[in-house]
């Protein structure tokens, strides 16, 4: 009896240690951010009459204890596809560079690209960091940029 009690106590202690040492202790809050987001920069006219455009798409999913983001930035002559992780809680997350998938980037793993937060009205605010809007000459540091397009299931990627 004492031996089985010792095994149960040891197992629960080990599981709590592994939980507290997960990659992101905020993964439970990630479910609030799972979904697809988009940001469309204001078009900028060029001398040729073709407007410069820049479209940002962020797809957030959760797998096990990690919240992943696939960030694609597409413009007239630009393209970037970046795998990110998200770290934070239900009201604010940092979108963190994990690895480059396509295009050109100059980031290091762990760089915070930008942060997303929700105010009381559930409006999403973007706080720019290593990555900023590309068409504006002097972009604002913070603004209401990304809009949520749809929710997704936690295990979709």
Backbone torsions as a table, in degrees:
resi	resn	phi	psi	omega
1	UNK	NA	-45.7	179.6
2	UNK	-64.3	-36.5	-178.8
3	UNK	-66.1	-43.9	179.1
4	UNK	-67.4	-35.1	176.3
5	UNK	-65.2	-41.1	178.4
6	UNK	-63.0	-39.7	179.0
7	UNK	-65.2	-44.1	-179.9
8	UNK	-63.8	-45.0	179.9
9	UNK	-64.7	-42.8	179.1
10	UNK	-62.8	-43.6	-179.8
11	UNK	-63.2	-43.0	-179.7
12	UNK	-68.7	-35.0	176.8
13	UNK	-65.6	-45.0	178.2
14	UNK	-62.5	-41.7	179.8
15	UNK	-65.3	-36.4	178.4
16	UNK	-69.5	-33.4	176.8
17	UNK	-66.6	-46.0	179.1
18	UNK	-62.5	-38.6	179.2
19	UNK	-63.3	-43.0	-177.3
20	UNK	-72.9	-15.4	179.2
21	UNK	-105.0	20.2	-179.9
22	UNK	-66.3	162.9	-178.1
23	UNK	-54.9	-38.1	-177.9
24	UNK	-142.6	108.4	-177.5
25	UNK	-66.9	-0.4	-178.3
26	UNK	-106.5	15.1	-173.5
27	UNK	-62.9	-27.2	178.9
28	UNK	-62.3	-36.6	-179.5
29	UNK	-76.2	-13.1	-178.8
30	UNK	-61.9	-31.3	-177.7
31	UNK	-57.8	-26.0	177.2
32	UNK	-70.9	-18.5	-176.9
33	UNK	-107.0	-9.4	-178.6
34	UNK	-61.4	128.6	-179.5
35	UNK	153.0	-172.5	-178.7
36	UNK	-112.9	137.9	-177.6
37	UNK	-129.9	153.5	177.9
38	UNK	-142.7	149.4	175.4
39	UNK	-139.3	125.2	179.4
40	UNK	-115.0	113.2	178.0
41	UNK	-68.7	150.5	178.6
42	UNK	-63.1	131.8	-179.8
43	UNK	-60.9	145.5	179.1
44	UNK	-119.8	121.8	-179.8
45	UNK	-68.2	148.1	176.6
46	UNK	-115.2	171.4	-179.9
47	UNK	-65.3	-24.7	-178.8
48	UNK	-83.7	-5.5	179.9
49	UNK	90.3	-2.9	177.2
50	UNK	-96.2	127.6	179.5
51	UNK	-74.6	136.5	170.2
52	UNK	-76.1	135.6	177.0
53	UNK	-129.1	158.5	175.5
54	UNK	-147.6	119.0	-180.0
55	UNK	-114.6	131.2	179.4
56	UNK	-114.0	130.4	176.3
57	UNK	-128.9	128.6	179.0
58	UNK	-124.1	119.5	176.1
59	UNK	-109.2	120.5	-176.4
60	UNK	-108.8	132.3	177.5
61	UNK	-139.3	164.7	178.7
62	UNK	-123.6	128.2	174.6
63	UNK	-130.0	119.8	-175.9
64	UNK	53.4	-119.6	-176.2
65	UNK	-103.4	20.1	-179.0
66	UNK	-125.0	137.1	176.4
67	UNK	-101.3	117.5	-176.2
68	UNK	-105.8	148.7	173.8
69	UNK	-131.4	134.2	173.5
70	UNK	-106.3	112.7	-177.0
71	UNK	-107.4	122.3	175.5
72	UNK	-120.2	128.6	178.6
73	UNK	-121.2	119.6	-175.1
74	UNK	-124.4	131.6	176.6
75	UNK	-137.1	-174.1	-178.7
76	UNK	-58.1	-43.8	179.7
77	UNK	-126.6	7.6	-177.6
78	UNK	-117.2	147.6	171.4
79	UNK	-153.3	132.4	175.9
80	UNK	-139.2	137.8	172.2
81	UNK	-131.3	119.2	-171.5
82	UNK	-129.0	134.7	171.9
83	UNK	-91.4	128.2	-177.9
84	UNK	-125.5	165.5	167.7
85	UNK	-116.8	155.5	177.3
86	UNK	-116.2	136.5	-179.0
87	UNK	-134.8	131.3	178.8
88	UNK	158.4	-142.1	179.9
89	UNK	-138.5	-167.0	-174.3
90	UNK	-69.5	-16.4	-179.5
91	UNK	-106.4	-18.9	-179.5
92	UNK	-153.0	135.3	174.5
93	UNK	-133.4	147.4	171.2
94	UNK	-96.1	133.9	174.3
95	UNK	-94.4	112.0	-168.7
96	UNK	-111.2	131.6	179.4
97	UNK	-62.6	130.1	176.2
98	UNK	-112.3	-55.8	174.4
99	UNK	-162.1	156.1	179.9
100	UNK	-83.8	135.1	177.9
101	UNK	-110.0	-34.1	-179.8
102	UNK	-164.1	149.6	-179.1
103	UNK	93.3	-163.5	179.4
104	UNK	-117.4	130.2	176.5
105	UNK	-138.1	155.8	178.8
106	UNK	-130.6	57.6	-178.3
107	UNK	-120.7	160.2	175.7
108	UNK	-111.1	146.0	176.8
109	UNK	-52.5	132.6	-178.9
110	UNK	98.1	-12.4	177.3
111	UNK	-64.6	132.1	174.5
112	UNK	-81.9	115.8	-178.3
113	UNK	-78.3	-47.1	175.5
114	UNK	-166.1	168.2	178.5
115	UNK	-120.8	147.1	174.4
116	UNK	-117.0	137.8	177.4
117	UNK	-142.0	158.4	178.1
118	UNK	-115.6	136.0	173.4
119	UNK	-92.7	-171.2	-176.7
120	UNK	-60.9	-26.8	-178.2
121	UNK	-90.1	7.4	-177.9
122	UNK	68.2	11.8	174.2
123	UNK	-71.5	137.4	-177.9
124	UNK	-90.3	124.6	176.6
125	UNK	-106.0	140.5	177.8
126	UNK	-109.4	129.4	174.5
127	UNK	-113.7	110.9	-173.8
128	UNK	-76.5	145.0	178.4
129	UNK	-131.0	-108.6	-179.1
130	UNK	-69.6	-24.5	179.0
131	UNK	-113.8	134.8	-177.8
132	UNK	-138.1	162.2	174.6
133	UNK	-52.4	143.3	-171.2
134	UNK	-101.0	-17.6	-175.7
135	UNK	-92.2	-30.4	-179.6
136	UNK	-75.0	136.9	179.9
137	UNK	-66.3	-40.7	178.0
138	UNK	-130.7	82.5	-176.0
139	UNK	-68.4	147.8	175.2
140	UNK	-65.5	148.6	179.7
141	UNK	-72.3	-31.0	-178.8
142	UNK	-139.5	147.2	177.6
143	UNK	-175.1	171.6	176.9
144	UNK	-88.9	89.7	-172.2
145	UNK	-106.4	-60.7	-175.8
146	UNK	-78.0	138.6	174.4
147	UNK	-116.8	140.1	177.5
148	UNK	-77.7	125.8	-179.8
149	UNK	-89.5	-46.0	179.1
150	UNK	-162.1	156.4	173.9
151	UNK	-84.5	155.8	175.6
152	UNK	-137.7	167.2	176.8
153	UNK	-71.5	152.0	-174.5
154	UNK	-60.0	-30.7	-175.4
155	UNK	-96.1	3.4	178.1
156	UNK	-73.0	138.8	172.4
157	UNK	-138.6	NA	NA
